[in-house]
Amino acid sequence: MEEQKLHEHKNERWIILVLAFMQFAHILDFVIMMPLGPFFMKEFGINPSQFGILVSVYTFSAGIFGLLGAFYMDQFDRKSASIFVFAGFTLGTLSCAFAPDYYTLLAARAIAGGFGGIVGAIVLAIVGDIIPFFRRGKAMGAIMSAFSVASVIGIPIGMILAESFGWHAPFLTLGLLSLFFIPLAYRILPEMKMHLEGFDKNKPVWESIGKILSYRNSYLVFLFLTCLMFGGFTIIPFLTPYMVGNVGMQVNELKYIYLFGGLFTFFSMNYIGKLSDKFGKQKTFTVVAVLSWIPVLFVTNMTRTPLPLALAATTIFMVLVSGRIVPAFAIITSTVEPSLRGSFMSVTSCVQQLASGLASLLAGFLIYETSTKALVNYNFVGLIAVGASLISVFLVWKLKTTS
């Protein structure tokens, strides 16, 4: 029945493209903070811990609002819900562009994060609804390649805009682009009400959450996702300050990290998605995750390094660390029945964002800056990332999929 309904969506490629842009926008809004770290630390006169808070407030807000959204996500047409939350995200991003100081920016980041986290959840719920399991790895690769596009196009352009017009410019550009995109999304996305069949409007809003939390498998998913986030977000927020302070890169060279990393991950994400469908998602995740430990340990222990070698290391790091996400989310979207998928993805988004925020916060407290702007304890953070990734490899084989 679900596959028959899939064929009714004749504009499936356009739908995937719309979803990919939504994913691109909210990912870029989050990741653009990392390379702009040196700008914020200089302009606001903040230390690594304060910058860690600036990064993590987005994820904490996304986690809180993602949990609230879980109570209502499956009560509405997916189209209406996605347009609404994306509009809220756009408003939050534009608020960042006009923030005059550190604390106002913190508040604006909380607004953008609150809606952005739900955007990510509903995009994944839609993919789970319209794409059958045997092709979901490929579709998830296309959606997750939004990170690559954000890296190849969004971050370099954002940094150029920041260097030329100030750090406000990237947020203003992304906000306006998202604003103009909303009518296009409204026109292309079809109504998606399959999950509402048999829905009881009188059912208490917390009933679906209670059902999700009654499954042992849900807790395994949450723990798996937490370890997945700690395997990356203990490192990523401080990658650019470390490259400048410890490895010797110039600020104007930082964009090349994301340019080359994103360019390679654009192709690798899609390829890993196809491998997931062909060889199995658990097996593909395990191989990619284990391989990722090598660049994680190398990058977090680098000292003064020639630019070509540093870029090679960060590129391999991005390819493998981000590559884990494709089979991971193809599995996660398949661990719950369709009628609960929206609520479940909201809860998992909450867990994902809170785990990302905690990982960034933990790293921010462990890492400190010397008088020469070098970062200390980054190597210790790398060991934490590998340990978390090791646990995720064990857990992925314990997850049970349904569709």
C-alpha positions in Angstrom: 0.0 0.0 0.0 2.8 2.4 1.0 4.7 1.7 -2.3 1.5 2.2 -4.3 1.1 5.6 -2.7 4.8 6.3 -3.5 4.1 6.0 -7.2 1.3 8.7 -6.9 4.1 11.2 -6.3 5.1 11.9 -9.9 7.3 14.8 -8.9 9.3 12.8 -6.4 12.6 14.2 -7.6 11.3 17.7 -7.1 10.0 16.8 -3.7 13.4 15.4 -2.7 15.0 18.6 -4.0 12.7 20.8 -1.9 13.5 18.7 1.2 17.2 18.8 0.4 17.0 22.7 0.3 15.2 22.8 3.7 17.9 20.5 5.1 20.6 22.6 3.4 19.2 25.8 4.9 19.0 24.7 8.5 22.3 22.8 8.4 24.1 25.8 6.9 22.5 28.1 9.5 24.1 25.8 12.2 27.5 24.9 10.6 28.3 28.5 9.5 28.9 29.3 13.1 31.9 27.0 13.3 34.1 28.7 10.7 33.0 32.1 11.9 34.3 31.2 15.3 37.5 33.4 15.0 35.2 36.4 13.9 32.9 36.0 16.9 35.8 35.5 19.4 37.6 38.6 18.2 34.6 40.9 17.8 32.8 40.0 21.0 36.0 39.3 23.0 34.7 35.9 24.0 36.7 32.8 25.1 36.2 29.1 23.8 33.7 28.3 26.5 31.5 31.3 25.6 31.8 30.4 21.9 30.8 26.8 22.8 27.7 28.2 24.4 26.9 30.3 21.3 27.1 27.1 19.2 25.3 24.8 21.6 22.3 27.2 22.3 21.1 26.4 18.8 21.1 22.7 19.5 19.6 22.9 23.0 16.8 25.0 21.7 16.3 22.6 18.8 16.1 19.7 21.3 13.6 21.4 23.5 11.3 22.5 20.7 11.8 19.2 18.9 10.4 17.4 22.0 7.4 19.8 22.2 6.8 19.3 18.4 6.7 15.5 19.0 3.3 15.9 20.8 1.7 17.4 17.7 3.8 16.4 14.6 1.6 13.5 13.5 -1.6 15.5 13.9 -1.1 17.6 10.8 -0.5 17.3 7.1 3.2 17.0 6.6 3.1 19.8 3.9 1.5 22.4 6.2 3.7 21.4 9.1 6.9 21.7 7.1 6.0 25.1 5.6 5.1 26.5 9.0 8.3 25.4 10.8 10.5 26.5 7.9 8.9 29.9 8.0 9.7 30.1 11.7 13.3 29.0 11.0 13.6 31.8 8.4 12.4 34.4 10.9 15.0 33.2 13.4 17.8 33.4 10.8 16.9 36.9 9.8 16.9 37.8 13.5 20.5 36.6 13.8 21.4 38.9 10.9 20.2 42.0 12.9 21.5 41.0 16.3 23.7 43.9 17.7 25.5 42.0 20.4 26.5 38.7 21.9 23.4 38.2 24.1 20.9 39.2 21.4 22.6 36.8 19.1 22.2 34.1 21.7 18.5 34.7 21.8 18.2 34.8 18.0 20.2 31.5 17.7 17.7 30.0 20.1 14.8 31.0 17.9 16.5 29.7 14.7 17.4 26.5 16.5 14.0 25.9 17.9 12.4 25.8 14.5 15.5 24.4 12.7 15.5 21.2 14.7 11.9 20.5 13.8 12.6 21.2 10.1 15.2 18.4 10.2 12.8 16.1 11.9 9.9 16.7 9.5 12.2 16.3 6.5 13.3 12.9 7.7 9.7 11.9 8.5 8.6 12.8 4.9 11.4 10.7 3.5 10.3 7.8 5.7 6.7 8.2 4.5 7.3 8.5 0.7 10.4 6.4 0.1 10.3 2.6 0.6 13.0 1.0 2.8 14.9 -0.7 0.0 15.5 2.7 -1.7 15.7 4.8 1.5 19.5 4.7 1.7 19.9 6.4 -1.7 17.2 9.0 -0.9 18.8 9.7 2.5 22.2 10.2 0.7 20.6 12.8 -1.5 19.0 14.6 1.6 22.2 14.4 3.7 24.3 15.7 0.8 22.8 19.0 1.8 25.7 19.1 4.3 28.1 18.9 1.4 26.4 21.6 -0.6 26.4 23.8 2.5 30.2 23.1 2.8 31.1 23.5 -0.9 28.9 26.5 -1.6 27.4 27.9 1.6 30.3 28.1 3.9 32.9 29.6 1.5 30.4 32.1 0.3 29.4 32.8 3.8 33.0 33.4 4.9 33.6 35.7 1.9 30.5 37.7 2.8 31.7 37.8 6.5 35.2 39.0 5.4 33.7 41.6 3.1 30.7 42.9 5.0 30.8 41.5 8.5 29.5 38.4 10.2 25.9 39.6 9.9 25.9 39.1 6.1 25.8 35.3 5.8 22.7 35.2 8.0 21.0 37.9 6.1 21.7 36.2 2.8 20.5 32.8 4.0 17.4 34.3 5.6 16.4 36.1 2.4 17.0 33.1 0.3 14.8 30.9 2.6 12.1 33.6 2.5 11.9 33.5 -1.3 12.0 29.7 -1.2 8.8 29.3 0.9 6.3 29.9 -2.0 8.2 27.4 -4.2 8.0 24.8 -1.5 4.3 25.4 -1.0 3.7 24.8 -4.7 5.8 21.6 -5.1 5.2 19.7 -1.9 2.0 17.5 -2.1 -0.4 17.0 0.7 0.9 14.1 2.8 -1.9 12.7 5.1 -1.2 8.9 4.9 -0.2 8.9 8.5 -3.6 10.5 9.5 -5.6 7.4 8.3 -7.5 6.2 11.3 -6.2 9.1 13.5 -8.4 9.8 16.5 -8.6 13.6 17.1 -9.8 12.9 20.7 -6.7 11.0 21.5 -4.5 12.7 24.2 -1.5 14.4 22.6 0.9 12.5 24.9 -0.4 9.1 23.9 1.9 8.7 20.8 4.9 9.8 22.9 4.0 7.3 25.6 3.8 4.6 22.9 7.2 5.5 21.5 8.7 5.5 25.0 7.2 2.1 25.8 9.4 0.5 23.2 12.9 -0.8 24.3 14.1 -0.2 20.8 13.5 3.6 21.1 16.0 3.9 24.0 18.5 2.0 21.9 18.0 4.5 19.1 18.4 7.4 21.5 21.6 6.0 22.9 22.9 5.2 19.4 22.1 8.7 18.2 23.8 10.3 21.3 27.0 8.4 20.7 26.8 9.3 17.0 26.7 13.0 17.9 29.5 12.8 20.4 31.6 11.1 17.8 31.5 14.3 15.7 30.4 17.4 17.6 33.0 17.2 20.3 35.5 18.0 17.4 33.7 19.9 14.7 32.9 23.2 16.5 36.6 23.8 17.4 38.1 22.6 14.2 38.7 26.0 12.7 40.1 27.7 15.8 42.5 24.6 16.1 43.5 24.9 12.5 44.4 28.6 13.0 46.0 28.4 16.5 47.8 25.0 16.3 48.2 23.9 12.7 49.1 27.4 11.4 46.4 28.0 8.8 45.4 31.6 8.0 41.8 32.7 8.6 41.3 33.4 4.9 42.4 29.7 4.2 39.7 28.2 6.4 37.1 28.2 3.6 39.2 25.6 1.8 38.5 23.1 4.6 34.8 23.3 3.8 35.3 23.7 0.0 37.3 20.5 -0.4 35.5 18.6 2.4 32.1 19.5 1.0 33.1 18.7 -2.6 34.2 15.2 -1.7 31.3 14.5 0.7 28.8 15.6 -2.0 29.8 12.5 -4.0 30.7 10.2 -1.1 27.3 10.8 0.7 25.4 9.6 -2.4 27.8 6.7 -2.9 27.6 5.6 0.7 23.8 5.7 0.4 23.9 3.4 -2.5 26.3 1.0 -0.7 23.8 1.0 2.2 21.0 -0.2 0.0 23.3 -2.8 -1.7 25.2 -4.3 1.2 23.1 -3.4 4.2 22.9 -0.3 6.3 24.3 -1.8 9.6 27.3 -3.2 7.7 28.0 0.0 5.8 27.7 2.1 9.0 30.2 -0.2 10.8 32.8 0.0 8.1 32.6 3.8 7.7 32.5 4.5 11.4 35.6 2.3 12.1 37.5 4.0 9.2 36.6 7.4 10.6 38.7 6.8 13.7 41.9 7.3 11.8 41.3 10.9 10.6 39.7 11.8 13.9 42.8 10.9 15.8 45.1 12.4 13.1 43.2 15.8 13.0 43.0 16.2 16.7 46.7 15.6 17.2 48.1 17.7 14.3 50.8 20.3 15.0 52.2 22.8 12.5 51.4 21.1 9.2 51.7 22.2 5.5 48.4 23.4 4.0 48.0 20.6 1.4 48.4 17.9 4.1 46.1 19.7 6.5 43.4 20.0 3.9 43.8 16.3 2.9 43.4 15.3 6.6 40.3 17.5 7.2 38.7 16.3 3.9 39.0 12.6 4.8 37.8 13.5 8.3 34.6 15.1 6.8 34.0 12.3 4.3 34.1 9.6 6.9 32.5 11.4 9.9 29.6 12.7 7.9 29.4 9.5 5.9 28.2 7.7 9.0 25.1 9.8 9.1 23.6 8.3 5.8 23.1 4.7 6.9 22.5 5.8 10.5 19.4 7.8 9.6 18.2 5.3 7.0 18.1 2.9 9.9 16.6 5.3 12.4 13.7 6.3 10.2 12.9 2.6 9.8 12.7 1.7 13.5 9.1 3.0 14.0 5.7 2.5 12.3 4.5 5.2 9.9 1.7 6.5 12.1 4.3 7.4 14.8 7.1 8.5 12.5 6.7 12.2 12.8 6.5 12.2 16.6 9.4 9.7 16.7 11.6 11.8 14.5 10.8 14.9 16.6 11.9 13.0 19.7 15.1 11.7 18.0 15.7 15.3 16.7 15.5 16.4 20.3 18.0 13.8 21.4 20.2 14.6 18.5 20.3 18.3 19.1 20.7 18.0 22.9 23.5 15.5 22.4 25.2 17.8 19.9 24.9 20.7 22.3 26.3 18.6 25.2 29.2 17.4 23.0 30.0 21.0 22.0 29.6 22.2 25.6 31.8 19.4 27.0 34.5 20.1 24.4 34.3 23.9 25.2 35.0 23.2 28.9 37.8 20.7 28.3 39.6 22.9 25.7 41.3 26.1 26.7 43.3 28.7 24.8 46.9 29.7 25.5 48.3 33.2 25.2 49.5 32.2 21.7 45.9 31.3 20.7 46.7 27.6 20.6 44.1 25.2 21.8 44.9 22.6 24.5 43.2 19.2 25.1 41.9 18.9 21.6 43.6 15.5 21.4 41.7 14.4 24.5 38.5 15.4 22.9 39.5 13.2 19.9 39.7 10.2 22.2 36.2 10.9 23.5 34.9 11.0 20.0 36.5 7.7 19.1 35.1 6.1 22.3 31.6 7.3 21.5 31.9 6.1 17.9 33.0 2.7 19.2 29.8 2.4 21.3 27.6 3.4 18.3 29.1 0.5 16.2 28.1 -1.9 18.9 24.6 -0.4 19.2 23.7 -0.3 15.5 23.5 -4.1 15.4 21.0 -4.0 18.3 18.4 -1.8 16.5 15.3 -3.4 15.1 13.7 -2.0 11.9 10.1 -2.2 10.9 9.7 -0.5 7.5 
